[in-house]
Amino acid sequence: MDNVKRWFNQNVDKKQMTTLIVTSAAIGLAVYGARKAGFGTVATVVKGG
């Protein structure tokens, strides 16, 4: 387990990973909000399918 932690700390940029997670969450919330508001077709286009 220590080897995995060491590899992760050396190879993963935490700032970039945090940005990616926050962006993904924001897109997910936007799609969810669009579906709840009745924009099902818009949400499908944004989701990519």
C-alpha positions in Angstrom: 0.0 0.0 0.0 2.9 2.4 0.7 4.2 1.8 -2.8 0.8 2.9 -4.2 0.8 6.0 -2.1 4.3 6.9 -3.0 3.6 6.4 -6.7 0.4 8.5 -6.5 2.1 11.3 -4.7 5.0 11.4 -7.2 2.9 11.0 -10.4 -0.5 12.7 -9.8 -0.9 16.5 -9.9 -3.4 17.1 -7.1 -4.4 20.5 -8.3 -5.2 19.2 -11.8 -7.1 16.2 -10.3 -9.1 18.5 -8.0 -10.0 20.7 -11.0 -11.1 17.7 -13.0 -13.3 16.4 -10.2 -14.9 19.8 -9.6 -15.5 20.3 -13.3 -17.0 16.8 -13.6 -19.3 17.5 -10.7 -20.4 20.8 -12.1 -21.2 19.3 -15.5 -23.1 16.5 -13.7 -25.2 19.0 -11.7 -25.9 21.0 -14.8 -27.2 17.9 -16.6 -29.2 16.9 -13.6 -30.7 20.4 -13.3 -31.6 20.5 -17.0 -33.4 17.1 -16.8 -35.3 18.2 -13.6 -36.3 21.5 -15.4 -37.7 19.4 -18.3 -34.9 19.9 -20.8 -34.4 16.2 -21.4 -33.2 16.6 -25.0 -30.7 19.3 -24.0 -29.4 17.1 -21.2 -29.0 14.2 -23.6 -27.0 16.4 -26.0 -24.7 17.7 -23.2 -24.2 14.2 -21.9 -23.1 13.1 -25.3 -25.7 10.6 -26.2 
